[in-house]
């Protein structure tokens, strides 16, 4: 039976790292004396401690709860710990395992490594030895997950170092959004963020995470439109070794990285229909099945979704599941386009100027009255992302362009532009007429929505 952490925090807890108090640990051992010692040592320091007297009971508990670390003995009746661990690794088990053993021979060490043991301690051992081994496991797993998430963000074509956790602006629309985020952040409810590309949906999602009780766990952003269709299931849910060609090792998916934290699914409307079905099951059951696995791994995360598409229209067109739409559309927050945020554009421009000049190691460019007036007058079809790119170019070139936007300041002057410039200007003009609706602009231009997305990415990054 699980035992929760007591309210009193033991002295010296900090020396074993910041993650120990959040850990869920399973003890697998048939000796009551050892189990009692481990419970007495760990219960005051950890979030959850559970015990299994044999491998059959341990398997059942893994199906019920996601554990951060498993501490197990090897010699047990019926089946050894290493035999059981090898079986569990083969069907989808990713947690770190510490082996307790009284036999310090080389063969045992080799067998333990082959079975997937991360660390082992020799009996008899002191409590500090055990706590240090657990702390090493927790630190290693946290670092591995953070690296995986950062690697995913950096390889995404849409990766931008925008505002991150700063939802800036004094307009009424942004003030209302900040108030709404503060109200719903502590709740576990799913949130759907809507708005044009570049309006700051990821910024709002990070704000929700930072204001929640999950802020000390990982925020995992996943751009559903940036992952190839044949890889997205493995990226989201993980896979086992040999599950498909090229799967040389088992890998925990991005969703399991977010256990205890927040999953942000950007451009959720781009998910293929088969993945929509699997996502619906994850939302309903709170379990993830890695590719090639027989086990569904329980996990707990808060879900935030974002889209610049009209999902209701996609439901009507049959390209987005109605049941998934109703499941994710519990609370909706709309991010307004930059052109509707008044003088927020000037505050954002000042912030970008400070940050980018520091990042680039170049002097900031003064935003004079002429530049401010041009910024306030321009429609910003690329929204905040376009503004950031303008500021970055201005810092690099040492000044603002003669005109802000694709239209020249003096339309009476003869133009000297190539075909690509003319195409860009025409597409952006139609996009402004369509109020930023890319599907409508694509219809008017007689091209596909994906063509506009691809060109837009090449223009604004």
Secondary structure, DSSP 8 states (H G I E B T S, - for coil): --EE--SS--TTGGGG-TTGGG-EEEEE-S-HHHHHHHHHHHTTTSSEEEEESSHHHHHHHHHH---SEEEEES--SSS-HHHHHHHHHHHS--SEEEEEES---HHHHHHHHHHT--EEEESS--HHHHHHHHHHHHHHHHHHHHHHHHHHHHHSTT-----TT-----SHHHHHHHHHHHHHTTS---EEEE-STTSSHHHHHHHHHHTSTTTTS-EEEEETTTS-TTTHHHHHHEE-TTSSTT--S-EE-HHHHTTTSEEEEETGGGS-HHHHHHHHHHHHH-EE--BT-S--EE---EEEEEESS-HHHHHHHTSS-HHHHHHH-SEEEE---GGGSTTHHHHHHHHHHHHHHHHHT-------HHHHHHHHHS--TTHHHHHHHHHHHHHHHTS--SSSSSS-S-TTS-----HHHHHHHHHHHHHHHTTT-HHHHHHHHTS-HHHHHHHHHHHH-
